[in-house]
């Protein structure tokens, strides 16, 4: 009994220390409002907010439209999610036991204060997970190339997930905005055990569009090609935003839709290492879905690298569908109809 009590006491002390570190980082982020990390080219400008390391501004030179002006509506004194953030070390909710110990929704990466480590790089430490995340950026014209390295600082290996969470909002997003992807079969998060449906269907909904009904709220699809891609095209803004990544890095595409006051409010174009929005006990129990893993493993001291690219470009007039996205040298090309 004495030994168990001592062990429990140590665990509580360590957890509180980690929680204090996380709380202090969040408080510093709110109080200091750190500067943006900004990159420019003749064609475009991108800006990252160090509060969460989020991409909060991407616009073409001379254009006022920024697809990433979404900010989560949360209670006072809670650090909101913004723009394109990365969910790490998890996607979605922690377990009840983890919540009681201060583990945040979508992991720590979008909740802690990042630091600029150079004119084109930034990094963060995740105190509860004891992971470090380093990001390198390259803006070539209207294309941003991103390289991220995740390191496990623990003396033991552990499961984790990493999901990119680009979130678009009005005025880029409206009823005319349409989403395309090279997705395969998938399922709505509310009915994961029903028979798979082909992209872009989910129940009776066409996931390419969002008008007044956000249901099903989150739908996840597998990517069967070597590279995955997703685009959001706004005829109103005359712009198309697109992502391209290796399926070996991110085998899932998860699409979130939100409506406020009867109008489109947000769309998540989330590609990642998992496609099930559940705590780790459920992910470990299932292991795989649709032939794809639901979590990754990072050994003690191990570093893993993932990359992706995104572009923002003028949308050709009368375009109704993006049919393909591919890389040609340093430039990403898209086909439309």
C-alpha positions, 0 to 999 in steps of 0.5 A: 500500500505504501509503495502504491501510494508513493507511485501515485503521488509521483504521477500526480506531481509530474502531471501537475508540473506538465500541466503548469508548463502547458498552462504557462505557455497558453497564458504567455500566448494570450498575454504577449500576442507574439509576432507572426512568422511571415514569408513573401514572394512576388506572387503571395504572402503567408503568415504563421501565428506563433500562438499554436503555430497556425497558418493564419494568412495566405493571400495572393499579391494584390488580393484581399481574400484570405481563406484561413481567417477562421478562429474557433469560437471558445470561452474567454481565457481559452486559447482558440484554434486558428486557420490551418493548425496541426493536430498532434499528438492526437486528433480529437478528444482524449480519454476521460482519464487524459482529460482529467490530467489536462490533455487538450482536444486535438493535442498540444501542438495548436495550444502551445506557444511556438518559437521562430527558429529562423526566417523560414522555420519554427518549432514547439515542445509539447510538454505533456506528450514530451514530443518536439515538432520542427517545421521548415517552410519554403514559399515558391511563387504561389506554392508553400512547401512544408516539412515537419519533423516530430521527435519523441523525447520520452525514454519509451515509445508511444502511439500518436497521431498527426493530422493537418487541419486546414480550416477555410471560412467566409468570405472565401467560403460560401454556398458556391464553394466546392471541394474536390479530392482524389478520395476513395471510400469512406464513412461518416464519423457518426456511423463508422460501421456502416457499409463504406460509401464512395467519395463524395457521398455520405448518406444522402449528402454531397460532401463537395458542397455546404449550404444550410445543412452540415450533417453529416458533420465529419466524413473520412475517406481513404486515399488509394493513390500514391499522392493525395490531394484536396482542393477548395474552389471559390467562384465568388472569390475567383480562387482555388486553394489546394493541398498535395501530400504523400499517402504514405505520410497521410493515408486519410482525408477527413472533411468537417463542415460547420454552419452558423445562422444558416450559412456556411461557417467553416470547412475542415480539409483535414488529411492525416494519419488517422480517420477515426475521431476517437480516443486511443483506447478505441483506436487501438481496439480497432487497429485499422479501418478500410485497410488503413491504420488508425494510429502511428507509433514513434519509438523512444528518441525516434524522429519521423518526417512528413511533408506537404505542399499547398497552393493558392491560385486564380480559378479559371472562369466557369470552372465547376470541378477540379479533376487532378492535382500533380507536381511538375518540378517545383510547381503544382499543377491542377486540372479543371473542367 
